[in-house]
């Protein structure tokens, strides 16, 4: 195991998806799951508190969606890398996520 573990936060409004991602990440010794959020608003609040290295962010959530949450997260924590997650193949959603700063 490397000395520095990658601190990851998972954001998804569907608990089964969120738990599945969390469970999958536990298989990697160099990844530390530091938190999870079920909404964009919660993701923004927790990011400031938990200081993750990476956020796996669902793009389609009620309230503050993943694109809006990505913008807000990167405004307050610009060092964080946000990876966009979605099962939808809408081109404008992907474009918006990338323009917001997601990878």
N, C-alpha and C positions, 0 to 999 in steps of 0.2 A: 504494500500500500504506500502511496506517495504521502509526503508530509502534509501537503495542502490539499484538503478535500474541497470539491466543488459544492458550494452551498446552493441548494435548489429549492425553489418554492413552486408549488403547483396551484394553478387557478383554473377552476372549471365549475360551472353551476350544477353539473350532474354528479352526484355523490359516487355513483358506480364508476364513472369514468375517472374521476379524481382519485378514488381509492385504487383503481387498477394501475394508474400511472405511478402512484406512490409505491405500490407493491413491486412494480417492475424496477423502479429505481433502487430499491433495497438490495438488489442483486449485485450492485456495483460498490465495491469498497471505497472507491475514490469520490463517491457522491454522498453528501450529507443532506438529507431532507430536513429543511429548517422550518417549513410551515406550509400551510395550504389555505386557500381562500375559495369561497363559493360565489364571489361577486367581484366586479371591477373595483367597486368602492372599498371592499375589504382588502383587496390586493394592494391598493395604493397605501392604505393605512399600515398594513403589515410590512410592506417593503421598507418603509422608513424605520420601523422597529427592528426587523430581523436582518436587514442588510444582506439579502441573498446575492450570489454571483450571477445566477441565472433564474429567470422566471419562465416556466412553461405556461403560456397564457391562451386559454380558449378565446376565440374571437367573437363567438355569438353567445352572449349572455344577456339576460334581462337587466334593465337599468343601464348602468355604465357598461357598454360592451368592451370587448378586448382591445379594439382600436383606440377608444377613448382612454381606457385604463393604461395602455402602453404609453400614450402621450404623457399622461399624468405621472406615471412611474418614472419615466426617463427625465421629466422636468425636475423631480426632486431627488432622484438617484441616478444620475447619468452614467455611472459606472456599471450599472446592471445590464445584462444582455437578456433581451426578451425574445423568446422563441414562440412564434405564432402556431397555435394548434387549431385545426378546424377539420371537419369532415365534409364541408361544403366546398365546391369547386367554382365558386363565383369569382370571376376575374377581378371585379371591383373590390371585393373584400380582401383579396390577396394584395392588390395594389395599395389599398388604404392601410393595411397592416405594415407593409414595407415602408410606405411614406411616413408612418408614425414612428418608425425606428425599429420595428421588429425584424427578426431574422427568419 
